[in-house]
Amino acid sequence: MSTETLARDFENIVNKGLETSFLPMVRGNSIRIKNYIVRYNVKKGYLIYNTAGNTQVARTQFKSSAVAIAKTLAAGKNSVSTILRYDWELSKHQNDIIFYKNMLNSTSDDFVKQVRKVRVDISLEKSRLIRKKIDSFIFNF
């Protein structure tokens, strides 16, 4: 037996074991959790596929949201709409942070700067809270 054959056989054994476990396996630009695969696409974001039905389940902007969807679906729970809503809210707050930071750099009015700093802080805090909610889907299932 050659080393290539042994390596391929070992990979097949590991893949069979991963189909029944919730441990994520990273390979290239994809993450596999049970029978769900998360892949990154530059134009579309993170795509979640069900390998059993060979269908796309969802599309997200953030890796943590995609992993949360894959993990909850692998656990038999359907929280896709909730996680997608969190993903949208997180994207909105991230865009707000970029916008308000740009406004901070382009204005010379002190009052406007103070207002924008407060808005950045609000968006940062809301982003942190949303990330905690998404992480709870990942680590509690």
C-alpha positions in Angstrom: 0.0 0.0 0.0 1.2 3.4 -0.9 1.2 6.4 1.4 -1.4 8.1 -0.8 -3.8 5.2 -0.4 -3.3 5.2 3.3 -3.8 8.9 3.5 -7.0 8.7 1.5 -8.3 5.8 3.6 -7.6 7.7 6.8 -9.3 10.8 5.4 -12.4 8.7 4.6 -12.5 7.2 8.1 -12.2 10.7 9.7 -14.9 12.1 7.4 -17.3 9.2 8.3 -16.7 10.0 12.0 -17.3 13.7 11.5 -20.7 13.1 9.9 -22.0 12.0 13.3 -20.2 14.5 15.5 -20.6 18.3 16.0 -16.9 19.0 15.8 -16.1 21.5 13.1 -13.5 20.5 10.5 -11.7 23.2 8.6 -10.4 22.4 5.1 -9.3 25.2 2.8 -11.9 27.9 2.8 -14.7 25.7 4.1 -15.9 24.6 7.5 -17.8 21.3 7.9 -20.1 20.6 10.8 -21.8 17.3 10.5 -23.6 17.4 7.1 -23.4 21.2 6.7 -20.6 23.1 5.0 -19.8 26.8 5.4 -17.9 28.3 2.5 -16.7 31.9 1.9 -17.3 33.7 -1.3 -15.8 37.1 -1.9 -18.9 38.5 -3.7 -21.7 36.7 -1.7 -20.3 36.3 1.8 -20.6 33.1 3.8 -22.7 30.4 2.2 -24.2 27.5 4.2 -24.9 24.2 2.3 -26.6 21.0 3.3 -24.6 18.2 1.9 -27.4 15.7 2.4 -29.8 17.5 0.0 -27.0 19.4 -1.9 -28.9 22.7 -1.3 -27.9 26.1 -0.1 -29.5 26.8 3.3 -28.5 30.5 3.9 -26.1 33.3 3.2 -24.5 35.5 5.9 -22.1 38.4 6.1 -20.2 37.1 9.1 -18.5 33.8 9.7 -19.8 33.5 13.3 -23.4 33.7 12.0 -22.7 31.1 9.4 -21.2 28.7 11.9 -24.1 29.3 14.3 -26.6 28.4 11.5 -24.7 25.2 10.6 -24.2 24.2 14.2 -27.9 24.7 15.2 -29.1 22.9 12.0 -26.7 20.0 12.7 -28.2 19.8 16.3 -31.7 19.5 14.8 -32.9 23.0 15.8 -34.1 25.5 13.2 -32.9 29.0 14.3 -32.0 30.2 10.8 -34.4 33.2 10.8 -33.3 34.4 14.2 -29.6 34.2 13.4 -30.1 35.8 10.0 -31.8 38.7 11.8 -28.9 39.0 14.1 -26.5 38.9 11.2 -28.4 41.7 9.5 -28.4 43.8 12.7 -24.7 43.3 13.1 -24.0 44.3 9.5 -26.1 47.4 10.0 -24.2 48.4 13.2 -20.8 47.7 11.5 -21.8 50.0 8.6 -22.9 52.7 11.1 -19.6 52.5 12.8 -17.7 53.0 9.6 -20.0 55.9 8.6 -19.8 57.7 11.9 -16.0 57.3 12.1 -15.8 58.8 8.6 -18.0 61.7 9.8 -15.6 62.2 12.8 -12.6 62.6 10.5 -14.3 64.9 8.1 -15.9 67.5 10.4 -14.4 70.3 12.4 -17.5 71.1 14.5 -17.0 70.0 18.1 -20.7 69.4 18.7 -21.0 67.2 15.7 -17.9 65.3 16.8 -19.4 64.6 20.2 -22.7 63.4 18.7 -20.8 61.1 16.3 -18.7 59.7 19.1 -21.8 58.8 21.0 -23.3 57.2 18.0 -20.1 55.1 17.4 -20.2 54.0 21.1 -23.9 53.0 20.8 -23.2 50.9 17.6 -20.1 49.3 19.2 -22.1 48.3 22.3 -25.0 46.9 20.2 -22.5 45.0 18.0 -21.0 43.5 21.1 -24.3 42.4 22.4 -25.4 40.9 19.1 -22.1 39.0 18.8 -22.7 37.5 22.3 -26.2 36.3 21.1 -24.7 34.7 18.0 -21.9 33.1 20.1 -24.6 31.6 22.4 -25.9 29.7 19.5 -22.4 28.4 18.7 -21.3 27.4 22.2 -24.7 26.3 23.8 -25.6 23.6 21.2 
